[in-house]
Amino acid sequence: MHDSYVQTLASFVPQAAFARGCQRLKERLAQEGLGHVPVVASHRIHSVAVAQRLLERGVCDVVGIARPLLADPQFIQKAAEGRPHDIVPCIGCNHCVNRLYTTERVTCALNPIAGYELERAWRPAPFKKSVAVVGAGAAGITCALTLWRRGHDVTLYEKGKFIGGQLNWAKMVPGKGGLPGIVLEYWTRQLRASSINIRIETEFTEAEMTKQHNFFHAVVLATGSIPKPYSSHRYPGAGESRIIVPFERILDGSVRAGRRVVILGNGAISHDVASYLLHDQRVSRSVDFFLDEWGVNLEDGSLEPPALSSQRAPRNNRDVVLFTKIHYDAQLSKGTGWSQKLWIRRHGGTIIKHAMVNNIDKDGVHVSTMPPLPERYVVPCDTIVWCHGMLPNISVGTWIYEWKKDGADKRGEMLRDFSIYVAGSCRDASTGEGRGEEDLMRAVQEGYEIGYKV
């Protein structure tokens, strides 16, 4: 469980990774004449297909699931009816577990009703409206589907080629367990089954708005956020450096990092980029590989000490150095953060705690460490990856507010009850409650709340 130095619940654990242990127990019970005792397999069994395979092969007698029932309480019913594709997937993100650790109400990243059944009981809209949702990220898609299910006419705008927003970056990160791809596939199926008018590669401009004369009753801005630009204001010399690369260009494959990499930033993005750079693309993510890498032997029930199993962790030919802040460590999720840091170190990455970046020049990154071991040194590097968070994307919100103030109502370009709503990470631009940074759960929750209230 969580006392173990082997992660058992996170998304990078292959599904049914520990089922062989259940099978061994069942075989032993049969040898002892106790074959009538049912054996339950659990931990990271989140799909109907995997559960059926375990039962058909006699690995276990019963499959136990927990987190998937938070994602979709109708999991069992939909499986029995032969509708596995309609099941809201549990992606093993552990947001539910994290909230349990922090004594918050337990809910789900993809099911905003979980834990809020009384406050967010589903109900149809009293009046049918036409609504434009701008941005097909997590908040926008959730909002559009919620609006449509309540009976509204919905048009979903996305200026990019694909839906999903930042999930298209996240799916490149090893250790995510393919969760972004699973989410995008589920949302794609839901959108195709709906009557939502989806406008891909269409930017929501003033011309797009005005040509829909007296059409939209409301616009929901879910335009997300953009990476913070790098400059010498934060680190002297950063603006003049030719080897600094924004993290999104690393994840989308437009830039290939060198052998020696320094990552500037101290959040979830920086650790995801480190995982991406240290991953050996030739290595399979199979159950056998996972167990061998972490020293788990389900045949005899043994567990190697971390010092021995870490020697077998595959490493590529890249040196990655990640700095934490002077006054605090990276605030990663409590359910998975510790294992991600451990994975980075086991695969040759270096995490330097309580370090201060002084400046950047042609020799590399100049760093000072704090007491009790103060030291100044230079970290030579071929690539510096900039991972200093996100800023709210207010490009659409700016012109739409100006359009209203400029007398759009007097010109007859908007309905009298026209309203603007903001959901997701771009919401921080108007409320001042953040820096344009939100996790998947918060974006989904806000998208649902807007879709529920319109």
C-alpha positions as CSV (number, residue, x, y, z in Angstrom):
1,M,0.0,0.0,0.0
2,H,1.2,3.6,0.5
3,D,3.8,2.5,3.0
4,S,5.6,0.6,0.3
5,Y,8.3,2.2,-1.8
6,V,6.7,0.6,-4.8
7,Q,3.8,2.6,-6.3
8,T,0.7,0.4,-6.5
9,L,-2.1,2.9,-7.5
10,A,-0.7,5.5,-9.8
11,S,-1.4,5.7,-13.5
12,F,2.1,4.5,-14.5
13,V,1.4,1.1,-12.8
14,P,0.2,-1.3,-15.6
15,Q,-3.3,-2.6,-15.1
16,A,-3.5,-5.9,-13.2
17,A,0.2,-5.7,-12.4
18,F,-0.2,-7.7,-9.2
19,A,-2.8,-10.2,-10.4
20,R,-0.2,-13.0,-10.6
21,G,0.1,-12.8,-6.8
22,C,-3.7,-13.6,-6.6
23,Q,-3.3,-16.5,-9.0
24,R,-0.4,-17.9,-6.9
25,L,-2.6,-17.6,-3.8
26,K,-5.5,-19.4,-5.5
27,E,-3.2,-22.2,-6.6
28,R,-1.8,-22.6,-3.1
29,L,-5.3,-22.7,-1.6
30,A,-6.3,-25.4,-4.1
31,Q,-3.2,-27.5,-3.1
32,E,-4.3,-27.2,0.6
33,G,-7.8,-28.3,-0.2
34,L,-9.3,-24.8,0.3
35,G,-10.2,-24.1,-3.3
36,H,-13.7,-23.0,-2.2
37,V,-12.2,-19.8,-0.6
38,P,-12.8,-17.0,-3.1
39,V,-9.8,-14.9,-4.1
40,V,-10.3,-11.2,-5.0
41,A,-7.9,-9.4,-7.3
42,S,-7.6,-5.6,-6.9
43,H,-5.3,-2.6,-7.5
44,R,-5.2,-0.9,-11.0
45,I,-8.0,-3.0,-12.6
46,H,-9.9,-0.3,-14.2
47,S,-11.3,-1.7,-17.5
48,V,-14.0,-4.3,-18.2
49,A,-11.8,-6.1,-20.7
50,V,-9.0,-6.6,-18.1
51,A,-11.4,-7.8,-15.5
52,Q,-13.0,-10.3,-17.9
53,R,-9.6,-11.6,-18.9
54,L,-8.6,-12.3,-15.3
55,L,-11.9,-14.1,-14.6
56,E,-11.8,-16.2,-17.8
57,R,-8.2,-17.3,-17.2
58,G,-9.0,-18.3,-13.6
59,V,-6.6,-15.8,-12.1
60,C,-9.1,-14.9,-9.5
61,D,-12.7,-15.5,-8.5
62,V,-13.8,-11.9,-8.0
63,V,-12.5,-8.5,-9.2
64,G,-12.5,-5.7,-6.7
65,I,-12.8,-2.1,-7.9
66,A,-13.0,1.2,-6.0
67,R,-11.8,4.3,-7.8
68,P,-13.6,3.3,-11.0
69,L,-16.9,3.6,-9.1
70,L,-16.1,7.2,-8.3
71,A,-15.5,7.9,-12.0
72,D,-18.7,6.1,-13.0
73,P,-21.2,4.7,-10.4
74,Q,-22.9,2.8,-13.3
75,F,-19.7,0.9,-14.1
76,I,-21.2,-2.5,-13.4
77,Q,-24.5,-1.8,-15.0
78,K,-22.9,-0.5,-18.3
79,A,-20.6,-3.5,-18.3
80,A,-23.5,-5.9,-17.9
81,E,-25.4,-4.2,-20.7
82,G,-22.4,-4.5,-23.1
83,R,-21.7,-0.7,-23.1
84,P,-18.1,-0.5,-21.9
85,H,-17.3,2.5,-24.2
86,D,-19.9,4.5,-22.3
87,I,-18.1,4.1,-19.0
88,V,-16.4,7.2,-17.7
89,P,-12.8,6.0,-17.4
90,C,-10.8,5.9,-14.2
91,I,-7.4,7.1,-15.2
92,G,-5.5,6.5,-12.0
93,C,-4.7,10.2,-11.5
94,N,-5.3,9.8,-7.7
95,H,-7.0,13.1,-7.3
96,C,-9.5,11.3,-5.1
97,V,-6.7,9.9,-2.9
98,N,-5.0,13.3,-2.7
99,R,-8.1,14.9,-1.4
100,L,-8.4,12.1,1.2
101,Y,-4.9,12.9,2.4
102,T,-5.8,16.6,2.8
103,T,-9.1,15.9,4.5
104,E,-11.1,17.4,1.6
105,R,-14.3,16.0,0.2
106,V,-13.4,13.1,-2.1
107,T,-14.4,13.6,-5.7
108,C,-13.2,12.6,-9.2
109,A,-11.2,14.4,-11.8
110,L,-13.6,13.2,-14.6
111,N,-16.8,12.9,-12.7
112,P,-17.7,16.3,-11.1
113,I,-20.9,14.9,-9.5
114,A,-19.0,12.3,-7.4
115,G,-19.1,13.5,-3.8
116,Y,-21.6,16.3,-4.8
117,E,-24.6,14.2,-5.6
118,L,-27.0,16.3,-3.5
119,E,-25.6,19.7,-4.6
120,R,-25.2,18.9,-8.3
121,A,-28.2,16.7,-9.0
122,W,-28.7,16.7,-12.7
123,R,-31.7,18.5,-14.1
124,P,-32.8,19.7,-17.5
125,A,-32.6,23.4,-18.4
126,P,-35.9,25.3,-17.9
127,F,-35.3,27.4,-21.1
128,K,-33.5,26.3,-24.2
129,K,-30.6,28.6,-25.1
130,S,-27.9,28.8,-27.8
131,V,-24.5,28.8,-26.2
132,A,-21.0,29.2,-27.7
133,V,-18.2,27.5,-25.9
134,V,-14.7,28.7,-26.8
135,G,-11.9,26.3,-26.3
136,A,-12.1,22.4,-26.5
137,G,-9.9,21.7,-23.5
138,A,-11.0,19.9,-20.3
139,A,-13.2,22.8,-19.1
140,G,-14.7,23.5,-22.5
141,I,-15.6,19.9,-23.4
142,T,-17.1,19.3,-20.0
143,C,-19.1,22.5,-20.2
144,A,-20.3,21.8,-23.7
145,L,-21.4,18.2,-22.9
146,T,-23.2,19.4,-19.8
147,L,-25.0,22.1,-21.6
148,W,-26.1,19.7,-24.4
149,R,-27.3,17.1,-22.0
150,R,-29.4,19.7,-20.3
151,G,-31.1,20.6,-23.6
152,H,-29.2,23.6,-24.9
153,D,-28.0,24.2,-28.5
154,V,-24.2,24.3,-28.2
155,T,-21.4,25.3,-30.6
156,L,-17.9,24.3,-29.6
157,Y,-15.0,26.4,-31.0
158,E,-11.4,25.1,-31.1
159,K,-8.7,27.1,-33.0
160,G,-6.3,24.1,-33.0
161,K,-6.4,20.9,-35.0
162,F,-7.3,18.7,-32.1
163,I,-9.5,18.8,-29.0
164,G,-8.0,18.3,-25.5
165,G,-5.9,21.4,-25.0
166,Q,-2.9,20.7,-22.7
167,L,-3.8,16.9,-22.6
168,N,-2.1,16.7,-26.0
169,W,1.1,17.7,-24.2
170,A,0.5,15.5,-21.2
171,K,0.0,12.4,-23.3
172,M,3.7,12.6,-24.3
173,V,4.8,12.1,-20.7
174,P,5.8,8.6,-19.7
175,G,4.3,7.5,-16.5
176,K,0.9,9.0,-17.3
177,G,-0.2,5.5,-18.1
178,G,-1.8,6.7,-21.4
179,L,-4.4,8.5,-19.3
180,P,-4.6,11.6,-21.6
181,G,-5.2,9.4,-24.6
182,I,-8.0,7.5,-22.7
183,V,-9.7,10.7,-21.7
184,L,-9.5,12.1,-25.3
185,E,-10.9,8.9,-26.8
186,Y,-13.8,9.0,-24.3
187,W,-14.6,12.7,-24.9
188,T,-14.4,12.1,-28.7
189,R,-17.0,9.3,-28.5
190,Q,-19.2,11.5,-26.3
191,L,-18.9,14.5,-28.7
192,R,-19.7,12.3,-31.7
193,A,-22.8,10.9,-30.1
194,S,-24.0,14.4,-29.3
195,S,-25.6,17.1,-31.5
196,I,-23.0,19.7,-30.5
197,N,-21.8,21.8,-33.5
198,I,-18.0,21.3,-33.3
199,R,-15.9,23.9,-35.1
200,I,-12.3,22.7,-35.3
201,E,-9.6,25.0,-36.6
202,T,-11.9,27.9,-36.1
203,E,-10.9,30.9,-34.0
204,F,-13.8,32.7,-32.2
205,T,-13.4,36.2,-33.5
206,E,-15.6,39.3,-33.5
207,A,-16.6,38.5,-37.1
208,E,-17.6,35.0,-36.0
209,M,-19.7,36.5,-33.2
210,T,-21.4,39.2,-35.2
211,K,-22.4,37.0,-38.1
212,Q,-24.4,35.0,-35.7
213,H,-26.8,37.9,-35.3
214,N,-29.1,37.5,-32.4
215,F,-28.1,33.9,-32.0
216,F,-26.0,33.3,-29.0
217,H,-27.6,33.8,-25.6
218,A,-24.2,33.2,-23.8
219,V,-20.5,32.6,-24.5
220,V,-18.4,30.4,-22.3
221,L,-14.7,31.3,-22.4
222,A,-12.6,28.2,-21.8
223,T,-9.5,29.3,-23.7
224,G,-7.0,27.9,-21.2
225,S,-3.6,29.2,-20.6
226,I,-0.3,29.8,-22.3
227,P,3.3,29.1,-21.1
228,K,5.1,32.0,-19.4
229,P,7.8,33.5,-21.7
230,Y,11.3,33.4,-20.5
231,S,13.2,36.6,-19.9
232,S,16.2,38.1,-18.0
233,H,14.0,39.6,-15.4
234,R,13.8,36.2,-13.6
235,Y,17.3,34.9,-14.4
236,P,20.0,37.3,-15.6
237,G,21.2,36.2,-19.1
238,A,18.1,34.1,-19.9
239,G,16.9,36.5,-22.6
240,E,20.3,36.4,-24.4
241,S,20.7,32.6,-24.1
242,R,20.4,30.6,-27.3
243,I,19.9,27.2,-25.6
244,I,16.7,28.0,-23.6
245,V,13.7,26.2,-25.0
246,P,10.1,26.4,-23.8
247,F,8.8,23.1,-22.4
248,E,6.0,22.8,-24.9
249,R,8.5,22.6,-27.8
250,I,10.2,19.7,-26.1
251,L,6.9,17.8,-25.5
252,D,5.5,18.4,-29.0
253,G,8.7,17.2,-30.6
254,S,9.6,20.4,-32.4
255,V,12.9,20.6,-30.5
256,R,15.2,17.7,-29.5
257,A,17.0,18.3,-26.2
258,G,20.7,17.7,-26.0
259,R,22.5,15.2,-23.8
260,R,23.0,17.6,-20.8
261,V,19.8,19.3,-19.8
262,V,18.9,21.7,-17.0
263,I,15.2,22.2,-16.2
264,L,14.2,25.6,-14.7
265,G,11.0,25.4,-12.8
266,N,9.7,23.7,-9.7
267,G,6.2,22.3,-10.4
268,A,4.4,19.4,-11.9
269,I,5.4,20.5,-15.5
270,S,9.1,20.4,-14.7
271,H,8.9,16.9,-13.3
272,D,6.8,15.7,-16.2
273,V,9.4,17.1,-18.6
274,A,12.2,15.4,-16.6
275,S,10.3,12.1,-16.9
276,Y,9.9,12.6,-20.6
277,L,13.6,13.3,-21.2
278,L,14.8,10.4,-19.1
279,H,12.5,7.8,-20.5
280,D,14.1,5.2,-22.8
281,Q,11.7,4.9,-25.8
282,R,12.9,1.4,-26.5
283,V,11.6,0.1,-23.1
284,S,8.2,-1.6,-23.0
285,R,5.7,-0.6,-20.3
286,S,4.7,-4.2,-19.7
287,V,3.8,-5.8,-16.4
288,D,6.9,-8.0,-16.4
289,F,9.1,-5.0,-17.0
290,F,7.4,-2.9,-14.3
291,L,7.8,-5.7,-11.7
292,D,11.4,-6.4,-12.6
293,E,12.3,-2.7,-12.5
294,W,10.9,-2.3,-9.0
295,G,12.2,-5.6,-7.7
296,V,8.9,-7.3,-7.2
297,N,8.8,-11.1,-7.5
298,L,5.2,-12.3,-7.4
299,E,6.3,-16.0,-7.8
300,D,7.9,-16.2,-4.3
301,G,6.4,-13.0,-2.8
302,S,9.8,-11.3,-2.4
303,L,10.7,-7.6,-2.7
304,E,14.2,-6.4,-3.3
305,P,15.7,-3.4,-1.5
306,P,15.5,-0.2,-3.5
307,A,19.3,0.0,-3.7
308,L,19.4,-3.3,-5.7
309,S,16.3,-2.8,-7.9
310,S,17.3,0.7,-8.9
311,Q,20.4,-0.6,-10.5
312,R,18.3,-2.3,-13.1
313,A,16.3,0.8,-14.0
314,P,16.9,1.5,-17.7
315,R,18.7,4.7,-18.4
316,N,19.2,6.6,-21.6
317,N,22.3,8.7,-22.4
318,R,20.9,12.0,-21.0
319,D,21.9,13.9,-17.9
320,V,19.0,15.9,-16.5
321,V,19.3,18.3,-13.6
322,L,16.2,19.8,-11.9
323,F,16.4,22.6,-9.3
324,T,13.8,23.1,-6.5
325,K,13.0,26.4,-4.9
326,I,15.1,27.9,-2.0
327,H,12.3,27.9,0.5
328,Y,10.1,25.0,-0.5
329,D,10.1,21.7,-2.5
330,A,7.9,21.1,-5.5
331,Q,4.2,20.8,-4.5
332,L,3.3,17.6,-6.3
333,S,0.3,15.5,-5.5
334,K,0.6,13.5,-2.3
335,G,-0.6,10.3,-4.0
336,T,1.9,10.2,-6.8
337,G,4.5,12.9,-6.3
338,W,6.8,10.8,-4.2
339,S,7.0,8.0,-6.7
340,Q,7.6,10.4,-9.6
341,K,10.6,11.9,-7.8
342,L,11.8,8.4,-7.0
343,W,11.4,7.4,-10.7
344,I,13.4,10.4,-11.9
345,R,16.3,9.6,-9.5
346,R,16.3,5.9,-10.3
347,H,16.6,6.7,-14.0
348,G,19.6,9.0,-13.6
349,G,18.0,12.4,-13.0
350,T,19.4,14.7,-10.4
351,I,17.1,16.8,-8.2
352,I,19.0,19.5,-6.3
353,K,17.1,20.8,-3.3
354,H,17.0,24.4,-2.1
355,A,19.1,25.9,-4.9
356,M,19.1,29.4,-6.3
357,V,19.9,30.1,-9.9
358,N,22.1,33.2,-10.1
359,N,22.5,33.7,-13.8
360,I,22.9,32.0,-17.2
361,D,25.8,32.4,-19.6
362,K,27.7,30.5,-22.2
363,D,29.3,28.3,-19.6
364,G,25.9,27.1,-18.3
365,V,23.7,27.8,-15.3
366,H,25.3,29.4,-12.2
367,V,23.8,28.1,-9.0
368,S,24.1,28.7,-5.3
369,T,23.0,26.3,-2.6
370,M,21.8,27.3,0.8
371,P,23.1,26.3,4.3
372,P,24.0,24.0,5.9
373,L,26.1,23.3,2.8
374,P,26.5,26.7,0.9
375,E,28.2,26.3,-2.4
376,R,28.5,28.1,-5.7
377,Y,29.1,26.2,-8.9
378,V,28.3,26.0,-12.6
379,V,26.1,23.3,-14.3
380,P,27.2,22.9,-17.9
381,C,24.4,22.1,-20.3
382,D,23.4,21.8,-23.9
383,T,19.7,22.6,-23.4
384,I,17.9,24.6,-20.8
385,V,14.1,23.9,-20.6
386,W,11.9,26.7,-19.3
387,C,9.1,25.3,-17.1
388,H,8.0,28.3,-15.2
389,G,4.2,27.8,-15.3
390,M,1.4,29.3,-17.2
391,L,-0.5,32.5,-17.8
392,P,-4.2,32.9,-18.5
393,N,-5.1,33.2,-22.1
394,I,-7.2,36.3,-22.3
395,S,-7.1,36.9,-26.1
396,V,-10.8,36.2,-26.6
397,G,-12.0,37.8,-23.4
398,T,-10.4,41.1,-24.2
399,W,-12.2,41.8,-27.5
400,I,-15.5,40.4,-26.3
401,Y,-15.6,42.8,-23.3
402,E,-14.7,45.7,-25.6
403,W,-17.4,44.6,-28.1
404,K,-20.0,44.8,-25.3
405,K,-18.8,48.2,-24.1
406,D,-18.7,49.5,-27.6
407,G,-22.5,49.3,-27.9
408,A,-23.1,45.9,-29.4
409,D,-26.5,45.7,-27.6
410,K,-27.5,49.1,-29.2
411,R,-26.5,47.9,-32.6
412,G,-28.6,44.8,-32.1
413,E,-25.6,42.4,-32.2
414,M,-26.5,40.7,-28.9
415,L,-29.6,39.4,-27.2
416,R,-30.9,41.4,-24.2
417,D,-30.1,38.5,-21.8
418,F,-26.6,37.9,-23.3
419,S,-24.1,36.6,-20.7
420,I,-20.4,35.8,-20.6
421,Y,-19.0,33.0,-18.4
422,V,-15.4,32.0,-17.8
423,A,-14.2,28.4,-16.9
424,G,-10.9,26.7,-16.6
425,S,-7.4,28.3,-16.2
426,C,-8.3,31.4,-18.2
427,R,-10.8,32.3,-15.4
428,D,-7.8,33.5,-13.4
429,A,-7.5,36.5,-15.7
430,S,-10.8,38.0,-14.6
431,T,-10.9,36.9,-11.0
432,G,-7.3,37.3,-9.9
433,E,-7.5,34.0,-8.0
434,G,-4.5,32.4,-9.6
435,R,-1.8,32.3,-12.2
436,G,-3.5,30.5,-15.1
437,E,-2.6,27.1,-13.6
438,E,-5.2,24.5,-12.9
439,D,-5.2,20.7,-12.7
440,L,-7.5,18.5,-14.7
441,M,-10.0,18.0,-11.8
442,R,-10.4,21.7,-11.2
443,A,-10.9,22.5,-14.9
444,V,-13.6,19.7,-15.2
445,Q,-15.3,20.9,-12.1
446,E,-15.5,24.5,-13.3
447,G,-16.7,23.4,-16.7
448,Y,-19.5,21.4,-15.2
449,E,-20.6,24.2,-12.8
450,I,-20.9,26.7,-15.7
451,G,-22.8,24.1,-17.8
452,Y,-25.1,23.5,-14.8
453,K,-26.0,27.1,-14.1
454,V,-26.6,28.4,-17.6
